[in-house]
Amino acid sequence: MQKPKDWITAGGILGLAIVTARLTRTPLATLLSAAPQLLKILQSYERAQAETAGAAPSTGQLTAEEAALILGVPVNATEEQVRESHRRLIQKNHPDRGGTDYLAAKINQARDTLLKPKP
């Protein structure tokens, strides 16, 4: 599900493209072809803002219950279940794909917590 902020950003970009197309007499399709690049720039700007606002990964230890909630698996999940859930989540939330460093760090920390040898 898209965040409302994403819809507002998309609407703003569309409105700006329409106004710009009218003022410069440029075809709207030409201006809209630049929208994906503009969205990438906006996402990188938002990531930079989040990092400077102190959204650095926490150094605290996760409990097994917290780790299981993050990965969406039972606390007693098998290694295969943990690795599959981690792989699926990290692909969606990796910083190179629009996720944040914070989310990627939490997902990795959850995997490590559930896969560490139990005493």
N, C-alpha and C positions, 0 to 999 in steps of 0.2 A: 504494500500500500504506500502511495506517495505521501509525503508530509505536505501539509498546507503551504508551508514556505516554498516548496518546489513548484506548486501550482501558481503561487503569486509571482515567483521569479519568471516562470514560463509566460504568464500573462503580461508581465512587464516587458519582457523581451519582444513578444508579439506586438504589443502596442507601440513600442519604440520603433520596431521594424516598419510598421504601417505608416507611422508619422514620417519617418525618414524616407520611405519610398515615395510618399506624396510630395514631400518638400524637394527631393532631389530628382524626381521623375525617373527613378530607378525601378525596374520590375521587382515586385515583392519577393518572387521566388529567388532572385539573386541575393537579396538581403537575408532571407531565411536560411540560405545554404550555409551561412556563417554561424548560425545558432549553436550547433554542437561544439564548435571551438569556443564560443563565448561561455557556454555552460561549463566547460572544463576549466576555463580561467576563473569563473566564479567559485567553483568547487575548491580549487587550489587556494583561492583567497580565503574561503571559509575555514579550510584546514589550518592555514597559517594563523588565522585569528584564534582558533580553538587552542592551538599550541601555545601562543603567547598569553592566553588567558589562564594558563596553568592547568591544562587538561593533559598533563604528562601522565604516563602510566604509573599506577601506584606500585609501591614496593611491598605492600602488605601481602601476607599469605592468604590464599583462598582456602576455605574449608571444602571438603569433598562435596557437601550439599550445594554450596555456591557454584562450584565448578560444574556440577551436573546440571544445575539450572541454566548456566550460561550455554552449555553445549546441547541442552535439551535431551539428555539421556538419563537413565536411572543411575543412582549412586553406585550400584553394583554392575554397571555396564561392562561388557567385555571389551578387550583392547580393540578389537575390530570395530565395534560400535562407536567407541570414542574417536578412533582415527577417522572413520567415515564422517561423523558429525563435524569434527574439526575441519576436515578437508572441505566439506560443503560450506561451512560458515566462513572460513578464511577466504574462499574464492569470492564470496559475496561482499566481504568487508575489508578486503586488502586495500591498503592505502593507494596502490597503483590503479585500483578499480573504483575509486571514489569513496572508499572507507576511510577511517581515521586510524592513526597510529595507536590511539588509546584502545579502540575496539580490537584491533589485531593483537595488541599485547595481552588484553584480557582473555581473548580466545586461546592464545598460545599458553597463557598461564593456567587456564582451566584444563587444557589437554595435559600439561605437565603434572598438574596436581592429581589428576585421575590416573595417570600412567606411572607415577612414581611407585617404586616397590613398597608394599605395605609391611610394616614391622611385625 
